[in-house]
Amino acid sequence: MQEIRQVGIVTGGASGIGKAIGKELIKRGVHVVIADMNTEQGHITAAELRQLGGESTFAKVDVTDAAQVEELVYGVYGEFGRLDYMFNNAGIAMYGELCDMTEQNWKRIIDVNVWGVIYGVQAAYPLMKEQGFGKIANTASAAGLGPAPTTAAYSATKHAVVGLTTSLHYEAEAYGVSVSCLCPAFVDTPIFDSGEAIQMDKSKVIAQVRKQKLMTPEHFAALAIRGLDKNDVLVNPMPLRRTMDIMFTLCPGLHRKVMQFVCKTAREAKLDPR
């Protein structure tokens, strides 16, 4: 009897964490569907995954379009008769103080980071619930677990993803579906360079970020897959979360000083300091 091949979709899969997750899935014999807006890089990534000895295809998808996401998910399910993994990983970064944000800035980041995840979940979850198995992973951020001054819009979207995912985790387990939230902190991905800087010098922002010890996407992807295997509700391998939780609860004065330092450092990158 021919072995049934597992299949997984990775949005934002052309680069960064998404690409690294694709490599991890290939190691497991999963057919990986790379979904991304970047057609050229998406095809390159799918080819690289095939060179690793696995099967991979590319699909151009705008995650802010519910119809496109649904067409992708149902198309994959129709072709393979199953959906084992759904990684809602596509996301964008945005730097800037709240007072400088416009309604359009908010709409852009919410459409990608929040609605993009919702559309992926809404399409994949009913299918997985019906088949009685499957894993959904939504990429949030350590910024979704605590305050992130001068990136309030980004943090707000990631808090939303954490709330959605951790709530669905307990709803879905009765149906054999695992739902996990990936919360990377400082991972070396293109999201920093492609992020939108509002009234800030992006080169200075990125320089501050790169002063941190950055984890490789491959390292985080391996930790993420292991977390999914254990049905972890949150995958956040950095000590940052525990440290900030302790500071926030037990040492509010120290926590305030850290947040004030973050604000001061970030404001050094402002184009028009006020």
N, C-alpha and C positions, 0 to 999 in steps of 0.2 A: 504494500500500500504506500502511495506517495505521501511523504510527510507534508503536513499542512504548514505553510510558511506564515509566520507572524508578520504583521505590517504595522508601521507606525508613521504618523505625520508629525513633522516638526516645522512650525511656523517660525519665520525669522531664521530659517535653517541654513542660509547661504554663508554665514560667517559666525565668528564668536562662539558663544556658548551653544547656540543651535547647531552649528557645524560639528562641534566637539561631541554633542549628544548623538548626532548622526553616526559618528565613528564608533561610539560605544554600542549603539544598537546594531551596527553592522557586525561587530564582534559576536553578537548573540544570534546572528543569522536572520535578523529582521530585515524585511524589505522596507527601506526608508524613503519616504516621500518628502523631499525638500520643498517647502512652500515659502516663497519670498517674492518681494517686488523687484528685486535685482535679478533680472533674467540672465545676464551674462555670468555673474558670480554664482547664481543658482545652478546653472548647467555645469560650471566648472566644479563646484562642490559635489554634485551628483556623480560626475565622472571620477573624481578623486575617491569617492566612497566605493564605486565599482572596482577601481584599481586595488582596493583593499581586499577584494575577493567576494564582495557582497552584491546585492541588488539595490539600485537606487534610481529614482526618477525625480524630475523637477516639475513643479507646477507654479506658474505665476499667479499669485493670489494677493489681493489687497484685503487685509484683515479688518479694515474699517467698513467693508461691504459685506453685509450678512449673507446676501445671495451667493457671493463668490465663495465664502467659507463653507456654506451649506453644500454647494455644488461639489467642492473639493472633497468634503467628508463623505457625502453620499456616493460620490463617484468611486472613491477608494473602497468603500464598503461594498459597493455593487460589484467591483472587479474581483475582490479577494474573498468576499463573503464573511468578512470579519474586520474588526479594528481593535488592535491590541494596545497601541499607545497613541495618545494625543498630547503633544507638547505645545501648549499655547505660550510660545516663547517670544514672539515678535514684540518689540517695544522700542521706545525712543526716550532720550534724555532731554532735559530742559533745565538750564541754569538761569537764575534770576530771582530778584526779590519780588515779593508779592505785589508791591506797589507799582512795579513796572510791567506786570502782566496785563495782557489784553484778553478780551473775550475769545478772540481767535486763537491765541496761545493756549488757553484752557481747552477750547474745543479740539484742537489738534492733538494734544497729549491725551485727553480723555478718550477720544475716538480710537487711538491706537492702543493705549495701555490698558484701558478698561473695557471698552466695547469690543476690542479685538479678542480679548480673553472670553468675554461673555458669549460672543458669537461662536467661538470654538467649542465652549462647553455646551451651549444649547444645541449644537449640531451633533456632537459626539456622545454626550451623556445618554440620551434616550436609546441610541443604538447599542451602547455598551450595557445599559440596564436590561435591554431586551435579550441580548446574547448571554448575559450573566457573567461577564468578565471584562477586564480592560483596566488600563491605567491612564489617568489624566494628570498631567503635571502643568501647573501654571507658574510662569516665572514672574516673581515679584522682585524683592530686593530687601537688603537689610534696612533700607530707607523706609520700608513698609512696616517696620517693627518698632520704630521710635521716631523722634523728631529729626528733621534734616533741614536746618535753617538755610536759606537762600536757594533751596530746591524744593520749595513747598508744593508746587504743582506736581512734580515728579513723585514726591513722597506721598501726596494725597492719592494719586492713582495706584501706587503700590500698596498702601494701606487698604484700598478697596479690593485689590486682588487677594490680599491676605485674608480679609474678612469673608469674601466669597468662597475661597478655597477651603479654609478651615471649617466653615459651616457645612459645605457640601461633603466634606470628608466623612462626616458622621451620618449624613443622609444616605450616602451612596454605599456604605459598607454592607448594608443589609441586602444589597443586590449584587454583591460580588465585585463591585467596582471600587478601585483604589483611587483616591484623589490626594495629591500632595502639592505643597507650595514650595517652590524653589526660591530661596532668599540669599543670593550671592551678595557679597560686599564688594571688595576691591578685586575684580577679575579683569585681566588684561584683554579687553575686547574693543572693537571699533565703536561701541556705543558712546564712548567718551569723546572721540573725535567727531562723530556725526551729530552729537547733541547740539541743540539750539541754545545759543547764549543771548539773553535779553539784557541789553544795557550792561554787558560785561565783556571783558577781553577774554575770549575763549582760550587763547593760548596760555594765559595766566591760570585760568581754572584748571586746565589739563595738567599744567606743570605742578600744581598743588596735588592733584590726584596721583600723579606719577611719583610723588615723594613717598607714597605708601608702598608697602610690600604687596605687589600684585600677584594673585594666584593665576595660574594658567587656565584657560578654558577647559583643557583636557583633564586637569586635576579636578576642577569643579564638576565636570560632566560625570566622571567616574564616581564621585561622592554622591551626585544626584541619583544615578541609577541604583546605587546601593541603598540609598534612602527610599527609593520607590519599592525596591525588593522587600524592605522591612515595613512598608506601608506607613512611613513616617508622615505625620501631618505637615511638619515643617522641616525643610532641609536647609540649615544655615550652619555651615562648618566653621565659620569664623568665631573666635572668642569674643568678638565685638558685642554680640547680642547679650550674652550672659553678663559681660562687664557692664554694659549700659543699663541692663535691667537692675542690677545691684545698685549702681550709682543712682538711678532714678528713684528707686524705692527707699534705700537706706541713707543715701548721701545727696539729698536734693540740692544742697548748696554747691557741692562739687560739680554735680551734673549741670547746674546753671552756668557755672564758670566755663565748663567745657563748651557748652552751646554758644556762650558769648564769644569765646575764642574762635569758634567756627565762623560765626558771623563776621568778626573782625577780619579774619584771614580772607574770607570770600570777598568782602567789600574792597579789598585791595585790588581786585580785578575789575571793579566798576569803571565804566567808561565816563560816567558823569557822577562822581561821588557827591552825595547829599547828606 
